[in-house]
Amino acid sequence: MGKVGRVVVALLLAVLPGPTATAAARPATPVWTGSWETAPSGTAPALPGAAVRNVVHLSVGGTAVRIRLSNRLGTAPLRLGAVTVALRRGAGPDAVLGTLRTATFDGAPTAVVPAGHDVVTDPVRLTVPIAADLLVTVLTPVDSGPATYHRTALQTSYLARAGSGHAADVDGSAYTTAIGYWYYVTGVDVLGTGAGSVVAFGDSLTDGNGSTADTNHRWPDRLAHRLSGHRLGVLNAGVAGNRLLRDGVGPSALARLDADALDRAGVRALIVFEGINDIKGSPEANDPAAFAAAYRTLVARAHARGIRVVGVTLTPYGGYPAYTPAREAVRQRVNAFIRTGGAFDAVADADAAVRDPAAPQRILPGYDPGDHLHFNDAGMNRVAKVVARALGPV
C-alpha cells in the first residue's frame, strides 16, 4: 500500500467508527456532539423588541440539545429576553405541537452576554431526529448594539417585529417577515450516541454560495447525508468572503480557528478549504510560502487537540472577473503544496474533481452556477463526494 493509501486508511480508522463486540453488548454512553453550526460573519443593526425564529438543519440527532448564542462581534452586552427551541412543522415558522421548549442559562430564562463572548444554554430535553429542522427563537427586548449574525444563510428564517410574548408561540403567525440571515445562534449540540463531529472550515464555497436556497445542498450538507450512517455530525464553519491570511469578512481563518472549529463539541476531523479569496482578493496574496505556513499552523493547532485534518485543493475560477494568469499560477503552486507538501493527514482533490479537462483553469459547466467561481447543487454534491472519499469510504 502506498503512502497516500495508508494515510486515508489511518484517517478512516481515526474518524469513522466501527461496531465492536463490546459496543454491541452495551448501550453507548450519551455524549454531546456538534450537529449544526454557522460562523459569525459580521453584524447587523439590532432588532429591539423583535423575536427572530431561526431555522437550522441538524445533521445528527439525540435526546437533548444545547444552543450556542454569540455576541462575539458585538460592542455592548447582549440581553437575551427569551430563547426557545422546537422542531419545525412543515416549511414555515410553525412548531410541531408538544416540542417547544424554553432554554435556560444556569436555570434562568434570560441572560446577558458580554461583548466579544458566546453563551451556551443549559441542556434542553428534546428528542431530535437525524436531519431535523429546528426552530431557535431569540427575543432581544432592548437595543444591545450591533447584532452578531451570519449573512449567507441560504435559509429562510422568520421575524416577529413585535416579538414580546411570541418566542413561545407554537403557531408561527406572528412571524410575518421572512429573512435570509441567522441572528445570534451559531451552534446546536445534541446529546446522544454520536461518534463525534467533522468541521468544514472555509469561505463562500463552503458557506454554500451558488447552491439552491432552502434545500440544504451546500457540500457540508451533502457530506452530512453521506456520513449519517456513521453517526458523525457535520458543522459548517464557512464564511463567504473569508480569507486564510488576513481579516476580511469575519476574522481570518487563523484568528477564528478555535472558536469556529476546535472548540466545538466532539470534533474529530477538520476539513480546510480556504485560500482562494487571498489569491483573488485585494490586497492579493501571491507568496505560496505564506499559504504553506498558514496551513501548517492550522494543522499543528488541530493536531494539538487530537484532531485530524483534511486539506482541500483550491478550485478553478477562470472566467471570474478577478481571474488573471498570474493568480492562476499562484493557485497551482498552492495546490501543489496541499497535494504533496505533507502538511495534511489526507487530501481531497476538489480541483481535479470539478475542473473542465478542456480548460482546467475553469469549472466544468455542469458544476458552474454562472459566476465561474462557486458551485451549483451538482458541483456541491461532487465536492462532498471527494471529501467523503478523503475521510474514507462511506
C-alpha positions as CSV (number, residue, x, y, z in Angstrom):
1,M,0.0,0.0,0.0
2,G,1.3,3.4,-0.9
3,K,1.8,6.3,1.5
4,V,-1.5,8.1,0.4
5,G,-3.4,4.9,0.8
6,R,-2.0,4.4,4.3
7,V,-2.9,7.9,5.2
8,V,-6.5,7.5,4.0
9,V,-6.9,4.3,5.9
10,A,-5.5,5.8,9.1
11,L,-7.8,8.8,8.8
12,L,-10.8,6.5,8.3
13,L,-9.9,4.5,11.4
14,A,-9.4,7.7,13.4
15,V,-12.7,9.3,12.3
16,L,-15.2,6.8,11.2
17,P,-16.5,4.5,14.0
18,G,-17.0,0.8,13.5
19,P,-19.0,-1.7,15.6
20,T,-17.2,-3.8,18.2
21,A,-18.4,-6.7,20.3
22,T,-18.2,-4.5,23.4
23,A,-20.2,-1.7,21.8
24,A,-22.8,-4.2,20.7
25,A,-23.0,-5.7,24.2
26,R,-24.0,-2.5,26.0
27,P,-25.6,0.9,25.1
28,A,-23.2,3.7,24.3
29,T,-22.9,6.4,27.0
30,P,-24.6,9.6,25.7
31,V,-22.2,12.3,24.7
32,W,-22.5,15.8,23.3
33,T,-21.9,16.1,19.6
34,G,-22.0,19.1,17.3
35,S,-25.0,18.8,15.0
36,W,-25.2,22.2,13.4
37,E,-23.1,25.3,13.2
38,T,-22.8,28.6,11.5
39,A,-19.8,31.0,12.0
40,P,-20.3,34.7,12.8
41,S,-19.7,36.7,9.6
42,G,-20.4,40.3,10.7
43,T,-23.0,42.5,12.4
44,A,-26.4,43.9,11.5
45,P,-28.5,46.6,13.2
46,A,-30.1,45.4,16.5
47,L,-33.8,44.4,16.5
48,P,-35.0,45.7,19.8
49,G,-38.3,44.1,20.8
50,A,-38.2,41.6,18.0
51,A,-38.1,37.8,18.1
52,V,-36.1,36.0,15.4
53,R,-37.2,32.4,14.6
54,N,-34.0,30.9,13.1
55,V,-34.4,27.8,11.1
56,V,-31.4,25.4,11.3
57,H,-31.0,22.0,9.8
58,L,-29.4,19.4,12.1
59,S,-27.1,16.6,11.0
60,V,-27.1,14.0,13.8
61,G,-30.0,13.5,16.3
62,G,-30.3,12.9,20.1
63,T,-32.4,13.2,23.2
64,A,-31.4,16.8,24.2
65,V,-30.0,19.9,22.7
66,R,-28.0,22.9,23.8
67,I,-27.8,26.1,21.9
68,R,-24.7,28.4,21.3
69,L,-25.6,32.1,21.0
70,S,-23.0,34.7,20.1
71,N,-22.2,38.3,20.9
72,R,-18.7,37.8,19.6
73,L,-18.8,40.7,17.2
74,G,-21.0,42.9,19.3
75,T,-19.8,46.1,21.1
76,A,-22.2,46.1,24.1
77,P,-23.7,43.5,26.4
78,L,-26.4,41.5,24.7
79,R,-29.6,41.0,26.6
80,L,-31.5,37.8,25.8
81,G,-35.1,38.1,26.9
82,A,-36.1,34.6,25.8
83,V,-34.7,31.7,23.8
84,T,-36.9,28.8,22.7
85,V,-36.3,25.6,20.6
86,A,-38.8,23.4,18.8
87,L,-39.0,21.0,15.9
88,R,-40.3,22.8,12.8
89,R,-43.6,21.8,11.3
90,G,-43.8,21.9,7.5
91,A,-41.9,24.6,5.6
92,G,-42.7,27.7,7.6
93,P,-42.3,29.2,11.1
94,D,-44.8,26.8,12.9
95,A,-43.5,24.4,15.6
96,V,-44.5,20.8,16.0
97,L,-47.1,20.6,18.7
98,G,-45.6,19.4,22.0
99,T,-42.0,20.1,21.1
100,L,-41.5,23.7,22.0
101,R,-39.1,24.2,25.0
102,T,-37.8,27.3,26.8
103,A,-34.0,27.3,27.1
104,T,-32.4,28.5,30.3
105,F,-29.0,29.8,31.3
106,D,-27.8,28.5,34.7
107,G,-31.5,27.9,35.4
108,A,-32.6,31.4,34.4
109,P,-34.8,32.2,31.4
110,T,-32.8,35.3,30.5
111,A,-29.2,36.1,30.1
112,V,-26.7,38.9,29.4
113,V,-23.8,38.0,27.1
114,P,-20.8,40.3,27.3
115,A,-19.4,41.8,24.1
116,G,-16.9,39.5,22.4
117,H,-18.3,36.4,24.0
118,D,-20.6,33.4,23.4
119,V,-23.0,31.7,25.7
120,V,-24.3,28.1,25.7
121,T,-27.7,27.2,27.1
122,D,-28.4,24.6,29.7
123,P,-29.3,21.2,28.2
124,V,-32.9,21.2,26.8
125,R,-34.7,17.9,26.9
126,L,-36.0,17.4,23.3
127,T,-35.7,14.4,21.1
128,V,-34.5,15.4,17.7
129,P,-34.1,13.1,14.7
130,I,-31.3,13.0,12.1
131,A,-31.7,15.8,9.6
132,A,-34.4,17.6,11.5
133,D,-35.2,21.3,11.1
134,L,-35.0,23.1,14.4
135,L,-36.5,26.4,15.3
136,V,-34.3,28.5,17.6
137,T,-36.2,31.7,18.5
138,V,-34.3,34.5,20.1
139,L,-36.1,37.5,21.7
140,T,-34.0,40.7,22.3
141,P,-36.1,43.1,24.3
142,V,-33.8,46.1,24.1
143,D,-31.2,47.6,21.7
144,S,-28.0,45.8,22.6
145,G,-26.0,47.3,19.8
146,P,-24.8,45.6,16.6
147,A,-26.1,42.1,16.3
148,T,-23.7,39.2,15.6
149,Y,-25.2,37.3,12.6
150,H,-24.4,35.1,9.7
151,R,-25.2,36.8,6.4
152,T,-25.2,34.0,3.8
153,A,-27.7,31.6,5.4
154,L,-29.3,30.4,2.2
155,Q,-32.2,29.5,4.6
156,T,-35.4,31.4,5.2
157,S,-35.9,32.3,8.8
158,Y,-38.7,34.5,10.3
159,L,-39.0,37.7,12.2
160,A,-41.8,38.9,14.6
161,R,-41.0,42.6,15.0
162,A,-43.4,42.9,18.0
163,G,-41.9,39.8,19.5
164,S,-42.7,40.2,23.2
165,G,-44.6,37.1,24.3
166,H,-44.2,35.3,21.0
167,A,-41.0,33.4,21.5
168,A,-43.0,30.5,22.9
169,D,-45.7,30.6,20.2
170,V,-46.3,27.2,18.6
171,D,-48.3,28.9,15.8
172,G,-45.9,31.0,13.7
173,S,-48.5,33.5,12.6
174,A,-46.7,36.4,14.4
175,Y,-43.6,35.8,12.3
176,T,-44.7,37.7,9.3
177,T,-41.3,38.8,7.9
178,A,-39.0,36.4,6.0
179,I,-35.3,37.0,6.4
180,G,-32.2,35.4,4.9
181,Y,-29.8,35.7,7.9
182,W,-29.2,33.8,11.1
183,Y,-29.2,36.1,14.1
184,Y,-27.2,35.3,17.3
185,V,-27.5,31.5,17.0
186,T,-24.2,29.9,16.0
187,G,-24.4,26.2,17.1
188,V,-26.5,23.3,18.2
189,D,-25.1,20.3,20.1
190,V,-27.1,17.1,20.7
191,L,-26.9,14.6,23.4
192,G,-26.9,11.0,22.1
193,T,-24.8,8.2,20.7
194,G,-23.0,10.4,18.1
195,A,-19.4,9.4,17.3
196,G,-18.1,12.9,17.0
197,S,-18.2,15.8,14.5
198,V,-16.4,17.0,11.4
199,V,-15.9,20.7,10.8
200,A,-16.0,22.1,7.3
201,F,-13.8,25.2,7.5
202,G,-13.7,27.6,4.6
203,D,-15.2,30.5,2.7
204,S,-18.2,31.0,0.4
205,L,-17.5,27.7,-1.4
206,T,-18.3,26.0,2.0
207,D,-20.9,28.6,3.0
208,G,-22.9,27.4,0.1
209,N,-23.0,30.3,-2.4
210,G,-24.3,29.0,-5.7
211,S,-26.4,26.3,-4.3
212,T,-30.2,26.4,-4.1
213,A,-31.6,28.2,-1.1
214,D,-33.8,26.3,1.4
215,T,-32.7,22.9,0.1
216,N,-29.6,22.2,2.3
217,H,-27.5,21.5,-0.8
218,R,-24.2,23.1,0.4
219,W,-21.4,20.5,0.2
220,P,-21.2,20.1,4.0
221,D,-25.0,19.2,4.0
222,R,-24.4,16.6,1.3
223,L,-21.4,15.3,3.3
224,A,-23.6,15.0,6.4
225,H,-26.0,12.9,4.3
226,R,-23.1,10.6,3.3
227,L,-21.9,10.3,6.9
228,S,-25.2,9.9,8.6
229,G,-24.8,6.1,8.9
230,H,-21.6,6.7,10.9
231,R,-23.3,9.0,13.5
232,L,-21.0,11.8,12.6
233,G,-22.2,15.4,12.9
234,V,-21.1,17.9,10.2
235,L,-20.5,21.5,11.2
236,N,-20.4,24.2,8.5
237,A,-17.8,26.9,9.5
238,G,-17.8,28.5,6.1
239,V,-17.9,32.3,5.9
240,A,-18.5,33.9,2.5
241,G,-15.6,36.3,1.8
242,N,-13.4,34.9,4.5
243,R,-9.6,34.7,4.0
244,L,-6.9,32.5,5.2
245,L,-4.1,35.0,5.9
246,R,-5.9,38.2,6.9
247,D,-9.1,39.5,8.3
248,G,-11.8,40.3,5.7
249,V,-15.4,39.2,6.0
250,G,-15.1,38.0,9.6
251,P,-11.8,37.3,11.3
252,S,-9.2,35.4,9.3
253,A,-9.1,31.6,9.3
254,L,-6.1,31.7,11.6
255,A,-7.9,34.0,14.0
256,R,-11.2,32.2,14.2
257,L,-9.9,28.6,14.2
258,D,-10.5,27.9,17.9
259,A,-14.0,29.5,18.2
260,D,-15.4,28.2,15.0
261,A,-13.7,24.8,14.8
262,L,-11.5,23.4,17.5
263,D,-13.7,24.4,20.5
264,R,-16.9,22.8,19.1
265,A,-18.4,19.7,20.6
266,G,-16.9,16.3,19.7
267,V,-14.7,17.5,16.9
268,R,-12.6,14.6,15.4
269,A,-11.7,16.0,11.9
270,L,-11.2,19.4,10.4
271,I,-11.6,19.9,6.6
272,V,-9.7,23.0,5.4
273,F,-11.0,24.5,2.1
274,E,-9.8,28.1,2.2
275,G,-7.4,30.4,0.4
276,I,-8.9,31.4,-2.9
277,N,-10.0,34.8,-1.5
278,D,-6.4,35.6,-0.6
279,I,-5.3,34.9,-4.1
280,K,-8.0,36.9,-5.9
281,G,-8.7,39.5,-3.2
282,S,-7.3,42.9,-2.6
283,P,-4.6,43.1,-1.5
284,E,-3.8,39.8,-3.1
285,A,-1.5,37.2,-1.6
286,N,1.0,35.8,-4.1
287,D,3.6,34.0,-1.9
288,P,2.8,30.3,-1.8
289,A,5.2,30.0,1.2
290,A,2.8,32.2,3.2
291,F,-0.1,29.8,2.4
292,A,2.1,26.8,3.4
293,A,3.0,28.4,6.7
294,A,-0.7,29.1,7.5
295,Y,-1.8,25.6,6.6
296,R,0.9,24.1,8.7
297,T,-0.1,26.3,11.6
298,L,-3.8,25.3,11.3
299,V,-2.8,21.6,11.2
300,A,-0.4,21.9,14.2
301,R,-3.1,23.6,16.3
302,A,-5.6,20.9,15.3
303,H,-3.2,18.1,16.0
304,A,-2.5,19.5,19.4
305,R,-6.2,18.8,20.2
306,G,-6.0,15.3,18.7
307,I,-8.0,16.4,15.6
308,R,-7.2,15.0,12.1
309,V,-7.0,17.5,9.2
310,V,-8.0,17.1,5.5
311,G,-6.8,19.6,3.1
312,V,-8.9,20.5,0.1
313,T,-7.3,21.8,-3.1
314,L,-8.4,25.3,-4.3
315,T,-10.8,25.0,-7.2
316,P,-10.7,26.9,-10.5
317,Y,-12.2,30.3,-11.2
318,G,-11.3,31.1,-14.8
319,G,-13.9,33.4,-16.2
320,Y,-14.5,35.2,-12.9
321,P,-13.7,38.9,-13.1
322,A,-10.7,38.7,-10.6
323,Y,-9.0,35.9,-12.6
324,T,-5.6,36.5,-14.0
325,P,-2.9,34.2,-15.4
326,A,-0.5,35.3,-12.6
327,R,-3.1,34.5,-9.9
328,E,-3.7,31.1,-11.6
329,A,0.0,30.4,-11.3
330,V,-0.2,31.1,-7.5
331,R,-3.3,28.8,-7.2
332,Q,-1.4,26.0,-8.9
333,R,1.6,26.3,-6.6
334,V,-0.6,26.4,-3.5
335,N,-2.4,23.3,-4.7
336,A,0.9,21.6,-5.3
337,F,1.7,22.2,-1.6
338,I,-1.7,20.9,-0.5
339,R,-1.2,17.7,-2.5
340,T,2.4,17.0,-1.8
341,G,3.7,19.2,1.0
342,G,2.9,16.6,3.7
343,A,1.1,19.0,5.9
344,F,-2.3,17.3,5.9
345,D,-3.4,13.9,7.1
346,A,-5.3,13.4,3.8
347,V,-6.1,15.5,0.7
348,A,-9.5,15.9,-1.0
349,D,-8.6,17.0,-4.6
350,A,-11.7,19.1,-5.3
351,D,-9.7,20.9,-8.1
352,A,-9.3,17.7,-10.1
353,A,-12.9,16.8,-9.4
354,V,-14.6,19.9,-10.7
355,R,-12.3,21.4,-13.3
356,D,-13.0,21.3,-17.0
357,P,-10.5,18.9,-18.7
358,A,-10.6,21.0,-21.8
359,A,-9.9,24.2,-19.8
360,P,-8.5,23.3,-16.4
361,Q,-8.5,26.9,-15.2
362,R,-12.3,26.7,-15.3
363,I,-15.0,24.8,-13.5
364,L,-16.9,22.3,-15.6
365,P,-20.1,24.0,-17.0
366,G,-22.3,21.4,-15.3
367,Y,-21.0,22.4,-11.9
368,D,-21.0,26.2,-12.6
369,P,-23.9,28.3,-11.4
370,G,-22.9,31.0,-13.8
371,D,-20.3,33.1,-11.9
372,H,-17.4,30.8,-12.7
373,L,-16.3,30.6,-9.0
374,H,-18.9,28.9,-6.9
375,F,-20.8,25.5,-7.4
376,N,-24.3,24.7,-8.2
377,D,-26.1,21.8,-6.5
378,A,-24.4,19.2,-8.7
379,G,-21.0,20.8,-8.0
380,M,-21.6,20.8,-4.3
381,N,-22.5,17.2,-4.4
382,R,-19.3,16.4,-6.3
383,V,-17.2,18.2,-3.7
384,A,-18.9,16.3,-0.9
385,K,-18.2,13.0,-2.6
386,V,-14.5,13.9,-2.9
387,V,-14.3,15.0,0.7
388,A,-16.0,11.8,1.8
389,R,-13.5,9.7,-0.1
390,A,-10.7,11.5,1.7
391,L,-12.3,10.7,5.0
392,G,-12.7,7.1,3.9
393,P,-15.4,5.1,2.0
394,V,-18.9,5.8,3.4
